[in-house]
Amino acid sequence: MPECFLQEGPMLTLFEPTKIRSMSLANRFVRSATWEGLARDDGSSTPRLLDVANQLAQGGIGLIITGHAYVSREGQAGARQLGIYSDDLKPGLVEMTTSVHTGGGKIALQLAHAGIHAPYKLSGLEPIGPSVLQTGSESVGREMTHHDIEAVIRAFATAASRSQTAGFDAVQIHAAHGYLLSQFLSPYFNKRKDEYGGSIENRARLAIEVVKAVRNAVGPAFPVFIKLNSEDFLPGGLMVEEMVQTSIMLEGSGIDGIEMSGGIIMSKNKTPFRKGKIPTDEPDVYYEDAARQYKKKVQVPLMLVGGIRTFETAERLVAEGITDYISISRPLIREPELVNRWKSGDRRPATCISDNGCFKPAMEGRGVYCVVEAHEKGLE
C-alpha cells in the first residue's frame, strides 16, 4: 500500500490536509486535467499557461493536474497541446512548477499518448495503437509491434523522470478517454491475439508495465497516479467490472491514487464532458455507482470526477467514503477561485452550465475560457 490514509476511522472532510507519499495536500480538491489549448506548436509552455496554473494555485485547489502532455511525438492528440517528450521543453515546465509552488500550490503533470487517435497532420507520423481501427470502410493507423510497445513504455518512464526534475510534485498516467492505454484496456479497440489482448489481465498488461517503469524512473517516494475510465459507454467497450479488476492489479503494482472518469468522444451523450446544465437540487455525479463498486474491493485512494457542481455533493461523497478526493474540471475554467469561495462560506453551486462553449475558442487557437462569463462581462 502507498503511504496514505484509508477511509476507515473518523469521517473525512473536504478541507483537512492529507499526505500521499512525499506530497502533502491542503485539502481534498483536485483540478482534473483539462486541455487548455495554450501551448506553443512544439508543446512548450507559454505565459498564458503559467497564468492558468497561477490562478488555480491562488484559487485554493489542493492539487493541480496539468492538461494532458504527450510523451512522444507520435502521441500528440491535438494542436497547442502541452508536451513532455524532450528536455528542450523543461525550462517552461520549471517556470510553471516554480510559480505554482511560490503561490503555495501543488502540481502534477499528466502523461499521455493519443494512440490510434493521434492526428497524422500534427506529427507526420503514422498513428499506432493496440490494433488497426476500423471506422466503416476506412482503416486507421497500424497495430503496435512489441518494439513499439517497449518504446512507448520507455517514453512514459523518461517523461516521468523529466517531470520530476522539472519540479512537479507527482505525475498522472492517462489511461482513460480512449487514449493509448485506454485503447489497450478496451476490447472495443484492442483486438490483439498476443499477451496484450484478450483477457482483462492481458489488456491491462501495458498499463501495469507503464506504471512499473514510471515507478522505477521516479523512485519510491514520488507519487504516481493513473486516470481510468469507469467504463467506455460503448458496445463492446470496457465495463465497470473490468475497471475494478484493473484497479486491483494497479493496487498490486504500487499505484498511489486512481482518478475515475468515463467515456470517450465516441460515447455520444456519455462523453467525459457531457453537455447540459446539471440540476442543482439533484446533482448528477456521473460515475458514483462505479465508485461505490470500486470502494468495495480497492483500497487505493480514489479521485472522482464528473458532474460534481455543489459543495454539498462533494461533502457527501467524501463523508460517505465514496471517494477520497473531489476532481473538478470545467467549473474551474469559469471559477478558478471556486474552492476558496466554498471555503469562505459561500456555498452556492459552481456557476458552470456545462455547455462546452469553453472548448470552442480553444479549437480556434485562442485557448480555453468560459464564453458565457466573457459575454456577461461584455468581452465577447
C-alpha positions as CSV (number, residue, x, y, z in Angstrom):
1,M,0.0,0.0,0.0
2,P,1.2,3.5,-0.7
3,E,1.8,5.8,2.2
4,C,-1.6,7.5,2.5
5,F,-4.8,7.4,4.5
6,L,-7.5,4.8,4.2
7,Q,-11.2,5.6,4.6
8,E,-11.6,3.9,8.0
9,G,-11.7,6.0,11.1
10,P,-13.1,9.5,11.7
11,M,-15.3,11.0,9.0
12,L,-13.3,12.5,6.2
13,T,-13.8,16.2,5.5
14,L,-13.0,18.3,2.4
15,F,-10.7,20.8,4.0
16,E,-8.4,18.6,6.0
17,P,-4.8,18.1,5.0
18,T,-3.7,14.7,3.6
19,K,-0.4,13.2,2.5
20,I,0.4,10.8,-0.3
21,R,3.9,9.5,-0.2
22,S,6.1,12.7,-0.2
23,M,3.3,15.1,-1.1
24,S,1.2,17.0,1.4
25,L,-2.1,18.4,0.2
26,A,-4.0,21.2,1.9
27,N,-7.5,19.8,1.0
28,R,-9.3,17.1,-1.0
29,F,-10.0,19.1,-4.1
30,V,-8.2,18.2,-7.4
31,R,-8.2,20.1,-10.6
32,S,-8.7,17.3,-13.1
33,A,-6.5,17.5,-16.3
34,T,-8.1,19.9,-18.7
35,W,-6.8,20.7,-22.3
36,E,-6.1,24.4,-22.3
37,G,-5.0,24.8,-26.0
38,L,-2.4,27.3,-24.8
39,A,0.9,25.6,-25.5
40,R,3.2,26.5,-28.4
41,D,3.2,24.4,-31.6
42,D,6.2,22.4,-30.3
43,G,4.4,21.7,-27.0
44,S,6.3,24.1,-24.9
45,S,4.7,26.2,-22.1
46,T,3.6,29.8,-22.5
47,P,2.9,32.7,-20.2
48,R,-0.8,32.1,-20.6
49,L,-0.4,28.5,-19.3
50,L,1.5,29.9,-16.4
51,D,-1.4,32.3,-15.7
52,V,-3.8,29.4,-15.7
53,A,-1.7,27.5,-13.2
54,N,-1.2,30.5,-11.0
55,Q,-4.9,31.3,-10.9
56,L,-5.7,27.7,-9.9
57,A,-3.0,27.7,-7.2
58,Q,-4.3,31.0,-5.8
59,G,-7.8,29.7,-6.0
60,G,-7.1,27.2,-3.3
61,I,-7.2,23.9,-5.2
62,G,-5.3,21.2,-3.3
63,L,-3.7,19.6,-6.3
64,I,-3.5,20.9,-9.9
65,I,-3.2,18.3,-12.7
66,T,-2.0,19.8,-15.9
67,G,-3.6,19.3,-19.3
68,H,-2.5,16.1,-21.0
69,A,1.2,16.3,-22.0
70,Y,2.3,14.0,-24.8
71,V,5.2,11.7,-24.0
72,S,6.4,11.2,-27.6
73,R,5.9,13.0,-30.9
74,E,3.6,10.4,-32.5
75,G,1.4,10.5,-29.4
76,Q,0.3,14.1,-29.8
77,A,-3.5,14.4,-29.5
78,G,-4.2,17.9,-30.6
79,A,-2.9,21.4,-31.5
80,R,-1.4,23.6,-28.9
81,Q,-1.1,20.6,-26.5
82,L,1.5,20.6,-23.8
83,G,4.5,18.3,-24.4
84,I,6.9,16.4,-22.2
85,Y,8.8,14.5,-24.9
86,S,12.0,16.4,-24.8
87,D,14.4,18.1,-22.4
88,D,14.1,21.2,-24.6
89,L,10.6,21.7,-23.0
90,K,11.9,21.7,-19.4
91,P,12.6,25.4,-19.0
92,G,8.9,26.3,-19.4
93,L,7.8,23.5,-17.1
94,V,10.3,24.6,-14.5
95,E,8.7,28.1,-14.7
96,M,5.3,26.5,-14.2
97,T,6.2,24.4,-11.1
98,T,8.2,27.2,-9.5
99,S,5.3,29.6,-10.0
100,V,2.8,27.2,-8.5
101,H,5.0,26.4,-5.5
102,T,5.6,30.1,-4.9
103,G,1.8,30.5,-4.8
104,G,1.6,27.7,-2.2
105,G,0.1,25.1,-4.6
106,K,0.9,21.5,-5.7
107,I,1.0,20.4,-9.3
108,A,1.1,17.0,-11.1
109,L,1.9,16.5,-14.8
110,Q,-0.5,14.2,-16.7
111,L,1.5,11.9,-19.1
112,A,-0.4,11.0,-22.2
113,H,-0.3,9.3,-25.6
114,A,-3.2,9.6,-28.0
115,G,-2.5,6.2,-29.6
116,I,-4.6,5.4,-32.7
117,H,-6.4,8.7,-32.5
118,A,-3.2,10.8,-32.9
119,P,-3.7,13.1,-36.0
120,Y,-1.1,12.4,-38.7
121,K,-1.2,16.0,-39.8
122,L,0.3,17.2,-36.4
123,S,3.4,14.9,-36.3
124,G,3.6,13.5,-39.8
125,L,3.9,10.1,-38.1
126,E,1.5,7.1,-38.5
127,P,-0.9,6.6,-35.6
128,I,-0.2,3.5,-33.6
129,G,-2.5,1.5,-31.3
130,P,-3.3,-1.9,-30.0
131,S,-5.0,-2.8,-33.3
132,V,-5.9,-1.1,-36.5
133,L,-9.0,1.0,-36.0
134,Q,-11.8,0.2,-38.4
135,T,-14.2,3.1,-38.9
136,G,-16.7,1.9,-41.5
137,S,-14.8,1.1,-44.7
138,E,-11.7,3.0,-43.5
139,S,-8.7,1.6,-41.6
140,V,-6.8,4.0,-39.3
141,G,-3.2,3.5,-38.1
142,R,-1.3,0.4,-37.5
143,E,-1.1,-2.3,-34.8
144,M,1.9,-1.8,-32.5
145,T,4.7,-4.2,-32.6
146,H,6.5,-5.3,-29.4
147,H,9.2,-2.9,-30.3
148,D,6.6,-0.1,-30.4
149,I,5.3,-1.2,-27.0
150,E,8.8,-1.1,-25.5
151,A,9.4,2.3,-26.9
152,V,6.2,3.7,-25.5
153,I,6.9,2.3,-22.1
154,R,10.3,4.0,-22.2
155,A,8.7,7.2,-23.3
156,F,6.4,7.3,-20.3
157,A,9.2,6.5,-17.9
158,T,11.5,9.1,-19.4
159,A,8.7,11.7,-19.4
160,A,8.0,10.9,-15.7
161,S,11.7,11.4,-14.8
162,R,11.7,14.6,-16.8
163,S,8.6,15.8,-14.9
164,Q,10.2,15.0,-11.6
165,T,13.4,17.0,-12.4
166,A,11.2,19.9,-13.6
167,G,9.8,20.2,-10.1
168,F,6.4,18.6,-10.4
169,D,5.0,17.1,-7.2
170,A,3.6,14.0,-8.9
171,V,2.7,12.5,-12.2
172,Q,-0.6,11.1,-13.5
173,I,-0.7,8.4,-16.3
174,H,-3.6,9.0,-18.7
175,A,-5.3,5.6,-19.2
176,A,-8.9,6.9,-19.8
177,H,-11.0,8.6,-22.5
178,G,-9.8,6.5,-25.5
179,Y,-6.1,7.4,-25.2
180,L,-3.5,4.7,-25.9
181,L,-3.6,2.9,-22.5
182,S,-7.3,3.1,-22.5
183,Q,-7.3,1.6,-26.0
184,F,-5.4,-1.3,-24.8
185,L,-7.8,-1.8,-21.9
186,S,-10.8,-1.6,-24.1
187,P,-12.0,-4.6,-26.1
188,Y,-13.6,-2.1,-28.5
189,F,-10.2,-1.1,-29.7
190,N,-8.0,-4.0,-28.6
191,K,-8.3,-7.0,-31.0
192,R,-4.9,-8.4,-30.3
193,K,-4.2,-12.1,-30.1
194,D,-0.9,-11.9,-28.2
195,E,-0.2,-11.3,-24.5
196,Y,-1.6,-7.8,-24.7
197,G,-5.0,-8.8,-25.9
198,G,-8.0,-11.0,-24.9
199,S,-8.5,-11.2,-21.1
200,I,-8.6,-8.2,-18.9
201,E,-5.3,-9.3,-17.4
202,N,-3.7,-9.2,-20.8
203,R,-5.4,-5.9,-21.8
204,A,-4.2,-4.3,-18.6
205,R,-0.6,-5.5,-19.1
206,L,0.6,-2.4,-20.8
207,A,-0.8,0.0,-18.2
208,I,0.8,-2.1,-15.5
209,E,4.1,-2.2,-17.3
210,V,4.0,1.6,-17.7
211,V,3.2,2.1,-14.0
212,K,6.2,-0.1,-13.0
213,A,8.5,1.6,-15.4
214,V,7.4,5.1,-14.2
215,R,7.9,4.0,-10.6
216,N,11.4,2.7,-11.4
217,A,12.2,6.1,-13.0
218,V,11.0,8.3,-10.2
219,G,11.8,6.2,-7.1
220,P,9.7,5.1,-4.2
221,A,8.8,8.5,-2.6
222,F,7.4,10.2,-5.7
223,P,3.5,10.0,-6.1
224,V,2.3,8.2,-9.2
225,F,-1.4,8.3,-10.2
226,I,-3.4,7.0,-13.0
227,K,-6.7,8.0,-14.7
228,L,-9.1,5.3,-15.7
229,N,-12.5,5.0,-17.3
230,S,-15.2,3.6,-15.1
231,E,-16.5,2.3,-18.4
232,D,-16.3,3.2,-22.0
233,F,-20.1,3.6,-22.6
234,L,-19.6,1.8,-26.0
235,P,-20.9,-1.5,-27.2
236,G,-18.0,-3.9,-26.7
237,G,-16.1,-1.4,-24.6
238,L,-14.5,-1.6,-21.1
239,M,-17.1,-2.4,-18.4
240,V,-17.2,-1.4,-14.7
241,E,-16.3,-4.9,-13.5
242,E,-13.1,-4.8,-15.7
243,M,-12.2,-1.4,-14.3
244,V,-12.4,-2.8,-10.8
245,Q,-10.2,-5.8,-11.8
246,T,-7.7,-3.4,-13.4
247,S,-7.7,-1.2,-10.3
248,I,-6.9,-4.3,-8.1
249,M,-3.9,-5.1,-10.4
250,L,-2.8,-1.5,-10.3
251,E,-3.0,-1.6,-6.5
252,G,-0.7,-4.5,-6.5
253,S,1.7,-2.5,-8.7
254,G,2.0,0.3,-6.1
255,I,-0.1,3.0,-7.7
256,D,-0.8,5.9,-5.3
257,G,-4.1,7.1,-6.5
258,I,-6.7,6.4,-9.2
259,E,-8.9,9.1,-10.8
260,M,-12.1,7.7,-12.1
261,S,-13.7,9.2,-15.2
262,G,-15.6,7.6,-18.1
263,G,-16.5,7.6,-21.8
264,I,-14.7,8.7,-24.9
265,I,-15.6,11.2,-27.6
266,M,-17.4,8.4,-29.5
267,S,-19.7,7.7,-26.5
268,K,-22.4,10.0,-27.7
269,N,-24.2,11.6,-24.7
270,K,-21.9,9.9,-22.2
271,T,-18.6,11.5,-23.1
272,P,-16.3,12.8,-20.3
273,F,-17.7,16.3,-20.9
274,R,-21.4,15.8,-21.0
275,K,-23.4,18.8,-22.1
276,G,-26.4,20.4,-20.3
277,K,-26.8,22.2,-17.0
278,I,-26.8,19.8,-14.1
279,P,-29.8,20.2,-11.8
280,T,-28.6,21.7,-8.5
281,D,-31.3,20.0,-6.5
282,E,-30.3,16.5,-7.6
283,P,-26.7,16.7,-8.8
284,D,-25.8,14.0,-11.4
285,V,-22.5,12.5,-10.3
286,Y,-21.6,10.6,-13.4
287,Y,-19.7,7.7,-12.0
288,E,-21.0,7.4,-8.4
289,D,-22.3,3.9,-8.8
290,A,-18.9,2.7,-10.3
291,A,-17.1,4.5,-7.5
292,R,-19.2,2.5,-4.9
293,Q,-18.2,-0.8,-6.7
294,Y,-14.5,0.3,-6.7
295,K,-14.6,1.1,-3.0
296,K,-15.8,-2.4,-2.1
297,K,-12.6,-4.0,-3.4
298,V,-9.9,-1.4,-3.8
299,Q,-8.0,0.5,-1.0
300,V,-6.1,2.9,-3.3
301,P,-7.3,6.5,-2.7
302,L,-9.9,7.5,-5.3
303,M,-10.3,10.8,-7.1
304,L,-13.8,11.1,-8.6
305,V,-14.6,13.5,-11.4
306,G,-17.7,14.2,-13.4
307,G,-20.9,16.2,-12.6
308,I,-19.9,17.5,-9.2
309,R,-21.1,21.1,-9.1
310,T,-22.2,21.7,-5.5
311,F,-20.3,21.8,-2.2
312,E,-23.0,19.6,-0.6
313,T,-22.5,16.9,-3.2
314,A,-18.7,17.0,-2.7
315,E,-19.1,16.9,1.0
316,R,-21.4,13.9,0.9
317,L,-19.2,11.9,-1.5
318,V,-16.2,12.3,0.8
319,A,-18.1,11.9,4.1
320,E,-19.8,8.7,2.9
321,G,-16.4,7.2,1.8
322,I,-17.5,7.1,-1.9
323,T,-14.4,8.9,-2.9
324,D,-11.3,10.3,-1.2
325,Y,-10.8,13.3,-3.4
326,I,-13.1,15.5,-5.5
327,S,-11.8,16.2,-9.0
328,I,-13.2,19.2,-10.9
329,S,-12.6,20.3,-14.5
330,R,-15.0,22.6,-16.3
331,P,-16.2,24.6,-13.3
332,L,-12.6,25.8,-12.7
333,I,-12.4,27.2,-16.2
334,R,-15.1,29.7,-15.2
335,E,-14.2,29.9,-11.5
336,P,-10.6,29.1,-10.7
337,E,-11.3,30.5,-7.2
338,L,-14.2,28.1,-6.6
339,V,-12.5,26.2,-3.8
340,N,-11.6,29.3,-1.9
341,R,-15.2,30.6,-2.4
342,W,-16.6,27.4,-0.9
343,K,-14.1,27.5,2.0
344,S,-15.0,31.1,2.8
345,G,-18.6,30.0,3.4
346,D,-20.1,31.0,0.1
347,R,-21.6,27.6,-0.8
348,R,-23.5,28.5,-3.9
349,P,-23.2,25.9,-6.6
350,A,-20.5,26.3,-9.3
351,T,-21.7,28.7,-12.0
352,C,-20.6,26.4,-14.8
353,I,-23.5,25.4,-17.0
354,S,-21.7,22.5,-18.8
355,D,-22.4,23.9,-22.3
356,N,-18.9,23.1,-23.5
357,G,-18.7,26.5,-25.1
358,C,-15.3,26.9,-23.4
359,F,-13.7,24.5,-25.9
360,K,-14.7,26.4,-29.0
361,P,-12.1,29.2,-28.6
362,A,-9.5,26.5,-27.8
363,M,-10.4,24.8,-31.1
364,E,-10.0,28.1,-32.8
365,G,-6.5,28.6,-31.4
366,R,-7.4,31.1,-28.7
367,G,-7.2,28.8,-25.7
368,V,-10.0,27.6,-23.4
369,Y,-12.1,30.1,-21.4
370,C,-15.7,30.5,-20.3
371,V,-17.5,32.2,-23.2
372,V,-20.6,32.7,-21.0
373,E,-18.7,34.7,-18.5
374,A,-16.9,36.6,-21.3
375,H,-20.3,37.5,-22.8
376,E,-21.7,38.6,-19.4
377,K,-18.7,40.9,-18.9
378,G,-19.1,42.3,-22.4
379,L,-15.8,40.9,-23.6
380,E,-17.4,38.8,-26.4
